[in-house]
Structures are given as C-alpha cells and as structure tokens.
Amino acid sequence: MWLFFIGLVVALLALDLGVLHRKQREIGVAESLAMSGVYIGLGLAFGGWVWWSLGEAAGLAYVTGFVIEKSLAMDNVFVIAMIFTTLAVPRQYQHRVLFWGILGVIVLRAVMIGLGATMVQQFGWVLYVFAAFLIVTGAKMWFAADKPVDIGNSAVLRFVRRRFRVTEELHGDRFFVRRDGLLYLTPLLLALIMVEFVDLVFAVDSVPAILAITTDPFIVYTSNIFAILGLRALYFALAAMVHRFHYLKYALAVLLVFIGSKIFVADALGLAKIPPPVSLGVTFAILAAGIGWSLFRTRGQPAPA
C-alpha cells in the first residue's frame, strides 16, 4: 500500500509539471477548480480503497483526517496569498513556487508524522500533551483571527536578506542568478522559502490534530498529502475569493478545540475514543457553519485590490 501511494503521488507530480504545466502561465479560476476537483476525487477514491483494504474504522479515520487537513490548510492559503503579494510574484510564476513547495512538504510531513506517531506509541501521555496544545492553539487562533499578518517584517525574510545576496527584481522563473560571478537569490526563491516556513508552522497544528484522530502513520500521512496536493490546485481559485472566507478562521479555531477536547471527554466518559462517525459529523458541521456564515456575511463585497 505504501508503494502504491508513493507511485501515485510521483505520477501525479510528474503529470502536473511535465505535461500540464510545462510552460509558465497564469492559472485561471475555472482550471483551478477543475484541477482541485480531480485531486479531491482521487483523494476520496484512495480513501475508499483504504476502507476496502483496512476496514471501516481506517476508512473513517482517513476521511476525517483528509477533511481536517484540507480545512486547516485553507488558512494556509490566506498567508501564501499575502506572501506572493508582498514579494510581487506574478500569477504565472506562482504555480512553480507551489509545485516545488509541495516537494518540501512531502518530506517535512513524513519526518514530523513519523516522530509524532512514534512518540505517541512509545509514550501514551504525549497524546494528552498534543490534545492540550490543540485546545490552546484553537483559543489563540480565535482571538487572533482579525489581527493582520505582516509578511514584510517576517524574521525569516530579514534573516535571509542579511545572510545572502538577494536581487530586488524577479528574473523570470529563476530561483538563482549570477552577476559578476556571484550567486544571487531571487524574490521567487524568497517566496519558496516563506511558503515552506509557513507550512512548517501550520504542520505544528495539523499533525497533532490528525494524530488525535488516529496514530496509524499510513492513514495520517496519506490523508495529509492528498489534502495538500488538492489544496495547491485549489489555491488559485481560493486566492481570488479570500475575502469571502473571513469567518472560516473562527470555525477552524473551534475545530481545533473540539479535536483536542474530545480526547479528555472520551476519558471522562470511559470510552477508548469518540466514535469516528461522531468525529466526522461534528467536523463537517463546524466547517459548514463557518463557510456558510462567511459567505452570508460577505455577500456582495467586492474583492480587495
């Protein structure tokens, strides 16, 4: 199953870069939605195969993890959009940054999930630490939902600019250029570095969230990667509608608190865990409420410049 999953991901990435997007071009909303639909369909089909191969509990855990990761990663889109705006990355080059960014995510998530799952299996009490962390993170996300994120003053950007030579302007789709025999970084590489850093920050929330659902590394990793692959495709549609999902952050904050608290609630009720159908149903309800309220409150609002 691991070999099949890895082969499928490699084939999708090769098709994406080698066939569909060999030339740098702007990806429209319609194409973004179509690509995302394909990725979501593949992710759910893979979940159906997991259900058939490993049973109902594994299938429900996969779908729950897939939905949670997809939802949490949507918040990531808002920050990535600000990164591209701050560094003035044209839309025709954004796909290149996101494509190479996903390769780093695949490796980074494998390391974090492997460490997290091992810690939970070796030291059961770590799961309660993760649960408490999710509750605190959800509370902080709720109170910080309306605070703007200043990408331009990021400590990561300041560090890179102090330590390396960086050009002021883009050089097409190149990450590096040479001037007078010296190697320079371009703003496109700065965008890639920031995208990877942002994913690291979001992984600190999302990995414990899925480990609170299941500690099976295969379920956790595959649901993570399929959700992220699809979100990269959906980015170009979501980025054009960021202002319509303002209240989604509050729903995500509630979702993190729910995922963390259900570990303690299950113990209080004498259960091994909250039944997977209940977890999946509550997850859908929270997200549907957040998306529905956002679309209702922001109806008729024009997109910001």
C-alpha atoms as a printed R data frame, in Angstrom:
    type eleno elety resid chain resno       x      y       z
1   ATOM     1    CA   MET     A     1   0.000  0.000   0.000
2   ATOM     2    CA   TRP     A     2   2.898  2.339   0.730
3   ATOM     3    CA   LEU     A     3   4.437  1.594  -2.672
4   ATOM     4    CA   PHE     A     4   1.137  2.193  -4.452
5   ATOM     5    CA   PHE     A     5   0.649  5.517  -2.650
6   ATOM     6    CA   ILE     A     6   4.189  6.731  -3.396
7   ATOM     7    CA   GLY     A     7   3.895  5.673  -7.035
8   ATOM     8    CA   LEU     A     8   0.587  7.520  -7.380
9   ATOM     9    CA   VAL     A     9   1.967 10.740  -5.884
10  ATOM    10    CA   VAL     A    10   5.074 10.617  -8.098
11  ATOM    11    CA   ALA     A    11   2.898 10.037 -11.172
12  ATOM    12    CA   LEU     A    12   0.630 12.982 -10.270
13  ATOM    13    CA   LEU     A    13   3.568 15.341  -9.749
14  ATOM    14    CA   ALA     A    14   5.228 14.209 -12.999
15  ATOM    15    CA   LEU     A    15   1.962 14.722 -14.905
16  ATOM    16    CA   ASP     A    16   1.497 18.137 -13.317
17  ATOM    17    CA   LEU     A    17   4.946 19.564 -14.052
18  ATOM    18    CA   GLY     A    18   5.947 17.529 -17.104
19  ATOM    19    CA   VAL     A    19   2.708 17.660 -19.071
20  ATOM    20    CA   LEU     A    20   0.053 20.052 -17.793
21  ATOM    21    CA   HIS     A    21   2.282 22.938 -16.729
22  ATOM    22    CA   ARG     A    22   5.471 22.671 -18.735
23  ATOM    23    CA   LYS     A    23   5.189 26.360 -19.630
24  ATOM    24    CA   GLN     A    24   4.882 29.136 -17.070
25  ATOM    25    CA   ARG     A    25   1.422 30.647 -17.377
26  ATOM    26    CA   GLU     A    26  -1.353 32.097 -15.290
27  ATOM    27    CA   ILE     A    27  -3.849 29.525 -13.989
28  ATOM    28    CA   GLY     A    28  -7.446 30.701 -14.103
29  ATOM    29    CA   VAL     A    29 -10.193 30.068 -11.574
30  ATOM    30    CA   ALA     A    30 -12.018 27.559 -13.803
31  ATOM    31    CA   GLU     A    31  -8.864 25.473 -14.379
32  ATOM    32    CA   SER     A    32  -8.023 25.687 -10.673
33  ATOM    33    CA   LEU     A    33 -11.455 24.366  -9.693
34  ATOM    34    CA   ALA     A    34 -11.255 21.570 -12.268
35  ATOM    35    CA   MET     A    35  -7.784 20.505 -11.082
36  ATOM    36    CA   SER     A    36  -8.900 20.616  -7.467
37  ATOM    37    CA   GLY     A    37 -11.957 18.512  -8.269
38  ATOM    38    CA   VAL     A    38  -9.717 15.843  -9.779
39  ATOM    39    CA   TYR     A    39  -7.408 15.841  -6.741
40  ATOM    40    CA   ILE     A    40 -10.312 15.696  -4.293
41  ATOM    41    CA   GLY     A    41 -11.827 12.834  -6.283
42  ATOM    42    CA   LEU     A    42  -8.527 10.951  -6.230
43  ATOM    43    CA   GLY     A    43  -8.103 11.596  -2.509
44  ATOM    44    CA   LEU     A    44 -11.580 10.286  -1.712
45  ATOM    45    CA   ALA     A    45 -11.123  7.320  -4.075
46  ATOM    46    CA   PHE     A    46  -7.909  6.468  -2.234
47  ATOM    47    CA   GLY     A    47  -9.889  6.699   1.000
48  ATOM    48    CA   GLY     A    48 -12.401  4.240  -0.426
49  ATOM    49    CA   TRP     A    49  -9.535  1.846  -1.203
50  ATOM    50    CA   VAL     A    50  -8.253  2.260   2.369
51  ATOM    51    CA   TRP     A    51 -11.764  1.490   3.663
52  ATOM    52    CA   TRP     A    52 -11.982 -1.631   1.466
53  ATOM    53    CA   SER     A    53  -8.466 -2.810   2.374
54  ATOM    54    CA   LEU     A    54  -8.199 -1.942   6.079
55  ATOM    55    CA   GLY     A    55 -11.791 -1.742   7.250
56  ATOM    56    CA   GLU     A    56 -14.424  0.808   8.198
57  ATOM    57    CA   ALA     A    57 -12.509  2.331  11.143
58  ATOM    58    CA   ALA     A    58  -9.440  3.029   8.975
59  ATOM    59    CA   GLY     A    59 -11.605  4.438   6.188
60  ATOM    60    CA   LEU     A    60 -13.458  6.818   8.506
61  ATOM    61    CA   ALA     A    61 -10.170  7.901  10.110
62  ATOM    62    CA   TYR     A    62  -8.727  8.631   6.651
63  ATOM    63    CA   VAL     A    63 -11.738 10.696   5.560
64  ATOM    64    CA   THR     A    64 -11.779 12.618   8.864
65  ATOM    65    CA   GLY     A    65  -8.044 13.315   8.577
66  ATOM    66    CA   PHE     A    66  -8.452 14.348   4.940
67  ATOM    67    CA   VAL     A    67 -11.237 16.816   5.773
68  ATOM    68    CA   ILE     A    68  -9.408 18.252   8.794
69  ATOM    69    CA   GLU     A    69  -6.138 18.710   6.921
70  ATOM    70    CA   LYS     A    70  -7.886 20.234   3.901
71  ATOM    71    CA   SER     A    71  -9.705 22.673   6.164
72  ATOM    72    CA   LEU     A    72  -6.666 23.696   8.212
73  ATOM    73    CA   ALA     A    73  -4.613 24.097   5.046
74  ATOM    74    CA   MET     A    74  -7.182 26.561   3.690
75  ATOM    75    CA   ASP     A    75  -5.980 29.003   6.335
76  ATOM    76    CA   ASN     A    76  -2.524 28.430   4.874
77  ATOM    77    CA   VAL     A    77  -3.810 29.761   1.541
78  ATOM    78    CA   PHE     A    78  -4.556 33.161   3.050
79  ATOM    79    CA   VAL     A    79  -0.964 33.538   4.248
80  ATOM    80    CA   ILE     A    80   0.531 32.256   0.965
81  ATOM    81    CA   ALA     A    81  -1.548 34.825  -0.924
82  ATOM    82    CA   MET     A    82  -0.038 37.566   1.266
83  ATOM    83    CA   ILE     A    83   3.471 36.185   0.622
84  ATOM    84    CA   PHE     A    84   3.001 36.414  -3.137
85  ATOM    85    CA   THR     A    85   1.524 39.905  -2.825
86  ATOM    86    CA   THR     A    86   4.311 41.173  -0.554
87  ATOM    87    CA   LEU     A    87   7.068 39.807  -2.819
88  ATOM    88    CA   ALA     A    88   5.222 40.860  -6.010
89  ATOM    89    CA   VAL     A    89   5.241 37.361  -7.549
90  ATOM    90    CA   PRO     A    90   3.163 37.363 -10.774
91  ATOM    91    CA   ARG     A    91   0.438 34.723 -11.073
92  ATOM    92    CA   GLN     A    92   2.215 32.937 -13.937
93  ATOM    93    CA   TYR     A    93   5.120 32.066 -11.613
94  ATOM    94    CA   GLN     A    94   3.101 31.154  -8.517
95  ATOM    95    CA   HIS     A    95   2.445 27.580  -9.656
96  ATOM    96    CA   ARG     A    96   6.201 26.967  -9.910
97  ATOM    97    CA   VAL     A    97   6.698 28.068  -6.300
98  ATOM    98    CA   LEU     A    98   3.798 25.941  -5.082
99  ATOM    99    CA   PHE     A    99   4.977 22.881  -7.028
100 ATOM   100    CA   TRP     A   100   8.473 22.899  -5.537
101 ATOM   101    CA   GLY     A   101   6.965 23.805  -2.198
102 ATOM   102    CA   ILE     A   102   4.898 20.616  -2.186
103 ATOM   103    CA   LEU     A   103   8.054 18.522  -2.596
104 ATOM   104    CA   GLY     A   104   9.420 20.019   0.594
105 ATOM   105    CA   VAL     A   105   6.080 19.453   2.318
106 ATOM   106    CA   ILE     A   106   6.112 15.749   1.384
107 ATOM   107    CA   VAL     A   107   9.483 15.269   3.087
108 ATOM   108    CA   LEU     A   108   8.754 17.553   6.051
109 ATOM   109    CA   ARG     A   109   5.397 15.954   6.855
110 ATOM   110    CA   ALA     A   110   6.946 12.467   6.658
111 ATOM   111    CA   VAL     A   111   9.523 13.415   9.294
112 ATOM   112    CA   MET     A   112   7.020 15.153  11.612
113 ATOM   113    CA   ILE     A   113   4.384 12.418  11.340
114 ATOM   114    CA   GLY     A   114   6.969  9.684  11.868
115 ATOM   115    CA   LEU     A   115   8.277 11.387  15.007
116 ATOM   116    CA   GLY     A   116   4.822 12.211  16.316
117 ATOM   117    CA   ALA     A   117   3.394  8.718  15.781
118 ATOM   118    CA   THR     A   118   6.460  7.121  17.373
119 ATOM   119    CA   MET     A   119   6.217  9.379  20.428
120 ATOM   120    CA   VAL     A   120   2.512  8.595  20.897
121 ATOM   121    CA   GLN     A   121   3.077  4.842  20.537
122 ATOM   122    CA   GLN     A   122   6.040  4.822  22.920
123 ATOM   123    CA   PHE     A   123   4.678  7.332  25.437
124 ATOM   124    CA   GLY     A   124   0.882  7.337  25.599
125 ATOM   125    CA   TRP     A   125   0.779 10.504  27.692
126 ATOM   126    CA   VAL     A   126   2.148 12.510  24.738
127 ATOM   127    CA   LEU     A   127  -1.296 12.295  23.120
128 ATOM   128    CA   TYR     A   128  -2.711 14.307  26.039
129 ATOM   129    CA   VAL     A   129   0.030 16.902  25.539
130 ATOM   130    CA   PHE     A   130  -0.967 17.154  21.865
131 ATOM   131    CA   ALA     A   131  -4.631 17.466  22.873
132 ATOM   132    CA   ALA     A   132  -3.922 20.289  25.336
133 ATOM   133    CA   PHE     A   133  -1.754 22.008  22.726
134 ATOM   134    CA   LEU     A   134  -4.628 21.901  20.212
135 ATOM   135    CA   ILE     A   135  -7.034 23.442  22.717
136 ATOM   136    CA   VAL     A   136  -4.603 26.286  23.491
137 ATOM   137    CA   THR     A   137  -3.856 26.795  19.783
138 ATOM   138    CA   GLY     A   138  -7.550 26.925  18.936
139 ATOM   139    CA   ALA     A   139  -8.152 29.550  21.627
140 ATOM   140    CA   LYS     A   140  -5.230 31.651  20.376
141 ATOM   141    CA   MET     A   141  -6.468 31.340  16.779
142 ATOM   142    CA   TRP     A   142  -9.916 32.581  17.818
143 ATOM   143    CA   PHE     A   143  -8.592 35.742  19.490
144 ATOM   144    CA   ALA     A   144  -6.028 36.422  16.731
145 ATOM   145    CA   ALA     A   145  -8.403 35.820  13.805
146 ATOM   146    CA   ASP     A   146  -8.780 39.530  12.977
147 ATOM   147    CA   LYS     A   147  -5.150 40.500  13.526
148 ATOM   148    CA   PRO     A   148  -3.273 41.232  10.269
149 ATOM   149    CA   VAL     A   149  -0.175 39.214   9.368
150 ATOM   150    CA   ASP     A   150   2.827 41.374   8.437
151 ATOM   151    CA   ILE     A   151   4.795 39.258   5.960
152 ATOM   152    CA   GLY     A   152   7.162 42.086   5.035
153 ATOM   153    CA   ASN     A   153   8.610 42.213   8.560
154 ATOM   154    CA   SER     A   154   8.993 38.447   8.856
155 ATOM   155    CA   ALA     A   155  12.074 37.385  10.826
156 ATOM   156    CA   VAL     A   156  12.722 34.697   8.195
157 ATOM   157    CA   LEU     A   157  12.848 37.248   5.364
158 ATOM   158    CA   ARG     A   158  15.096 39.568   7.368
159 ATOM   159    CA   PHE     A   159  17.472 36.678   8.176
160 ATOM   160    CA   VAL     A   160  17.763 35.545   4.542
161 ATOM   161    CA   ARG     A   161  18.315 39.074   3.275
162 ATOM   162    CA   ARG     A   162  21.048 39.688   5.854
163 ATOM   163    CA   ARG     A   163  22.890 36.426   5.162
164 ATOM   164    CA   PHE     A   164  22.567 36.143   1.369
165 ATOM   165    CA   ARG     A   165  22.723 38.320  -1.720
166 ATOM   166    CA   VAL     A   166  19.173 38.889  -2.980
167 ATOM   167    CA   THR     A   167  18.110 40.701  -6.146
168 ATOM   168    CA   GLU     A   168  15.475 43.400  -5.900
169 ATOM   169    CA   GLU     A   169  13.684 42.252  -9.059
170 ATOM   170    CA   LEU     A   170  12.439 38.941 -10.450
171 ATOM   171    CA   HIS     A   171  14.355 37.124 -13.182
172 ATOM   172    CA   GLY     A   172  11.568 35.193 -14.856
173 ATOM   173    CA   ASP     A   173  11.000 31.819 -13.215
174 ATOM   174    CA   ARG     A   174  14.575 31.505 -11.923
175 ATOM   175    CA   PHE     A   175  15.390 30.956  -8.261
176 ATOM   176    CA   PHE     A   176  19.092 31.887  -8.670
177 ATOM   177    CA   VAL     A   177  21.028 34.235 -10.962
178 ATOM   178    CA   ARG     A   178  24.720 35.069 -11.398
179 ATOM   179    CA   ARG     A   179  26.072 38.608 -11.513
180 ATOM   180    CA   ASP     A   180  29.760 39.297 -11.961
181 ATOM   181    CA   GLY     A   181  30.497 35.712 -10.984
182 ATOM   182    CA   LEU     A   182  28.482 35.951  -7.750
183 ATOM   183    CA   LEU     A   183  25.377 33.888  -6.978
184 ATOM   184    CA   TYR     A   184  22.224 35.813  -6.050
185 ATOM   185    CA   LEU     A   185  18.865 34.633  -4.764
186 ATOM   186    CA   THR     A   186  15.742 35.994  -6.444
187 ATOM   187    CA   PRO     A   187  12.463 37.060  -4.797
188 ATOM   188    CA   LEU     A   188  10.941 33.886  -6.272
189 ATOM   189    CA   LEU     A   189  13.218 31.789  -4.028
190 ATOM   190    CA   LEU     A   190  12.312 34.017  -1.071
191 ATOM   191    CA   ALA     A   191   8.668 33.187  -1.763
192 ATOM   192    CA   LEU     A   192   9.502 29.455  -1.812
193 ATOM   193    CA   ILE     A   193  11.387 29.725   1.495
194 ATOM   194    CA   MET     A   194   8.453 31.559   3.086
195 ATOM   195    CA   VAL     A   195   5.938 29.010   1.763
196 ATOM   196    CA   GLU     A   196   7.990 26.172   3.285
197 ATOM   197    CA   PHE     A   197   8.309 28.029   6.594
198 ATOM   198    CA   VAL     A   198   4.576 28.752   6.730
199 ATOM   199    CA   ASP     A   199   3.822 25.073   6.104
200 ATOM   200    CA   LEU     A   200   6.158 24.152   8.973
201 ATOM   201    CA   VAL     A   201   4.205 26.462  11.270
202 ATOM   202    CA   PHE     A   202   0.852 25.052  10.140
203 ATOM   203    CA   ALA     A   203   2.122 21.456  10.396
204 ATOM   204    CA   VAL     A   204   2.696 22.027  14.117
205 ATOM   205    CA   ASP     A   205  -1.105 22.337  14.391
206 ATOM   206    CA   SER     A   206  -2.320 19.919  11.729
207 ATOM   207    CA   VAL     A   207  -0.117 16.904  12.546
208 ATOM   208    CA   PRO     A   208  -1.209 16.696  16.218
209 ATOM   209    CA   ALA     A   209  -4.803 17.233  15.062
210 ATOM   210    CA   ILE     A   210  -4.742 14.112  12.887
211 ATOM   211    CA   LEU     A   211  -2.741 12.125  15.438
212 ATOM   212    CA   ALA     A   212  -5.628 12.817  17.815
213 ATOM   213    CA   ILE     A   213  -7.862 11.002  15.305
214 ATOM   214    CA   THR     A   214  -5.553  8.038  14.620
215 ATOM   215    CA   THR     A   215  -1.914  7.164  15.247
216 ATOM   216    CA   ASP     A   216  -1.605  4.900  12.180
217 ATOM   217    CA   PRO     A   217   1.262  6.544  10.216
218 ATOM   218    CA   PHE     A   218  -0.140  5.335   6.878
219 ATOM   219    CA   ILE     A   219  -3.562  6.916   7.481
220 ATOM   220    CA   VAL     A   220  -2.097 10.122   8.879
221 ATOM   221    CA   TYR     A   221   0.474 10.629   6.110
222 ATOM   222    CA   THR     A   222  -1.677  9.698   3.112
223 ATOM   223    CA   SER     A   223  -4.615 11.868   4.223
224 ATOM   224    CA   ASN     A   224  -2.167 14.759   4.810
225 ATOM   225    CA   ILE     A   225  -0.510 14.536   1.423
226 ATOM   226    CA   PHE     A   226  -3.696 14.071  -0.615
227 ATOM   227    CA   ALA     A   227  -5.275 17.054   1.121
228 ATOM   228    CA   ILE     A   228  -2.230 19.233   0.437
229 ATOM   229    CA   LEU     A   229  -1.929 18.138  -3.199
230 ATOM   230    CA   GLY     A   230  -5.530 19.151  -3.797
231 ATOM   231    CA   LEU     A   231  -5.220 22.423  -1.940
232 ATOM   232    CA   ARG     A   232  -2.291 23.503  -4.123
233 ATOM   233    CA   ALA     A   233  -4.558 23.043  -7.135
234 ATOM   234    CA   LEU     A   234  -7.384 24.933  -5.418
235 ATOM   235    CA   TYR     A   235  -5.119 27.815  -4.390
236 ATOM   236    CA   PHE     A   236  -5.709 29.921  -7.499
237 ATOM   237    CA   ALA     A   237  -9.471 29.825  -7.010
238 ATOM   238    CA   LEU     A   238  -9.342 30.409  -3.256
239 ATOM   239    CA   ALA     A   239  -6.833 33.262  -3.584
240 ATOM   240    CA   ALA     A   240  -9.366 35.145  -5.705
241 ATOM   241    CA   MET     A   241 -12.040 34.661  -3.020
242 ATOM   242    CA   VAL     A   242 -10.063 35.038   0.209
243 ATOM   243    CA   HIS     A   243 -12.290 37.860   1.370
244 ATOM   244    CA   ARG     A   244 -15.343 35.542   1.207
245 ATOM   245    CA   PHE     A   245 -13.937 33.177   3.868
246 ATOM   246    CA   HIS     A   246 -13.215 35.666   6.629
247 ATOM   247    CA   TYR     A   247 -15.096 33.757   9.349
248 ATOM   248    CA   LEU     A   248 -13.620 30.382   8.441
249 ATOM   249    CA   LYS     A   249 -10.745 31.073  10.854
250 ATOM   250    CA   TYR     A   250 -13.199 31.067  13.752
251 ATOM   251    CA   ALA     A   251 -14.579 27.715  12.611
252 ATOM   252    CA   LEU     A   252 -11.050 26.300  12.392
253 ATOM   253    CA   ALA     A   253 -10.355 27.556  15.923
254 ATOM   254    CA   VAL     A   254 -13.473 25.755  17.206
255 ATOM   255    CA   LEU     A   255 -12.451 22.631  15.255
256 ATOM   256    CA   LEU     A   256  -9.016 22.534  16.930
257 ATOM   257    CA   VAL     A   257 -10.605 22.914  20.366
258 ATOM   258    CA   PHE     A   258 -13.068 20.108  19.568
259 ATOM   259    CA   ILE     A   259 -10.341 17.737  18.354
260 ATOM   260    CA   GLY     A   260  -8.226 18.378  21.441
261 ATOM   261    CA   SER     A   261 -11.054 18.248  23.953
262 ATOM   262    CA   LYS     A   262 -12.562 15.003  22.652
263 ATOM   263    CA   ILE     A   263  -9.513 13.124  23.994
264 ATOM   264    CA   PHE     A   264 -10.352 14.291  27.523
265 ATOM   265    CA   VAL     A   265 -14.106 13.869  27.014
266 ATOM   266    CA   ALA     A   266 -13.625 10.255  25.897
267 ATOM   267    CA   ASP     A   267 -11.643  9.544  29.084
268 ATOM   268    CA   ALA     A   268 -14.300 11.190  31.235
269 ATOM   269    CA   LEU     A   269 -16.993  9.024  29.600
270 ATOM   270    CA   GLY     A   270 -14.908  5.859  29.910
271 ATOM   271    CA   LEU     A   271 -14.553  5.459  26.140
272 ATOM   272    CA   ALA     A   272 -11.452  4.377  24.215
273 ATOM   273    CA   LYS     A   273 -12.186  7.221  21.800
274 ATOM   274    CA   ILE     A   274 -15.098  9.256  20.470
275 ATOM   275    CA   PRO     A   275 -16.717  7.122  17.718
276 ATOM   276    CA   PRO     A   276 -15.279  8.039  14.273
277 ATOM   277    CA   PRO     A   277 -18.719  8.786  12.723
278 ATOM   278    CA   VAL     A   278 -19.360 11.315  15.511
279 ATOM   279    CA   SER     A   279 -15.968 12.985  14.973
280 ATOM   280    CA   LEU     A   280 -16.542 13.190  11.218
281 ATOM   281    CA   GLY     A   281 -20.087 14.522  11.626
282 ATOM   282    CA   VAL     A   282 -19.079 17.246  14.090
283 ATOM   283    CA   THR     A   283 -16.121 18.206  11.860
284 ATOM   284    CA   PHE     A   284 -18.410 18.644   8.856
285 ATOM   285    CA   ALA     A   285 -20.937 20.617  10.913
286 ATOM   286    CA   ILE     A   286 -18.317 23.062  12.263
287 ATOM   287    CA   LEU     A   287 -16.792 23.675   8.838
288 ATOM   288    CA   ALA     A   288 -20.155 24.002   7.101
289 ATOM   289    CA   ALA     A   289 -21.234 26.576   9.686
290 ATOM   290    CA   GLY     A   290 -18.010 28.572   9.232
291 ATOM   291    CA   ILE     A   291 -18.157 28.552   5.439
292 ATOM   292    CA   GLY     A   292 -21.893 29.247   5.308
293 ATOM   293    CA   TRP     A   293 -21.666 32.166   7.743
294 ATOM   294    CA   SER     A   294 -18.676 33.607   5.875
295 ATOM   295    CA   LEU     A   295 -20.451 33.502   2.515
296 ATOM   296    CA   PHE     A   296 -23.587 35.030   4.067
297 ATOM   297    CA   ARG     A   297 -21.818 37.890   5.851
298 ATOM   298    CA   THR     A   298 -19.551 38.786   2.910
299 ATOM   299    CA   ARG     A   299 -22.149 38.548   0.134
300 ATOM   300    CA   GLY     A   300 -21.900 41.465  -2.274
301 ATOM   301    CA   GLN     A   301 -18.493 42.560  -1.011
302 ATOM   302    CA   PRO     A   302 -16.005 43.260  -3.817
303 ATOM   303    CA   ALA     A   303 -12.588 41.625  -3.768
304 ATOM   304    CA   PRO     A   304  -9.846 43.874  -2.359
305 ATOM   305    CA   ALA     A   305  -7.300 45.262  -4.803
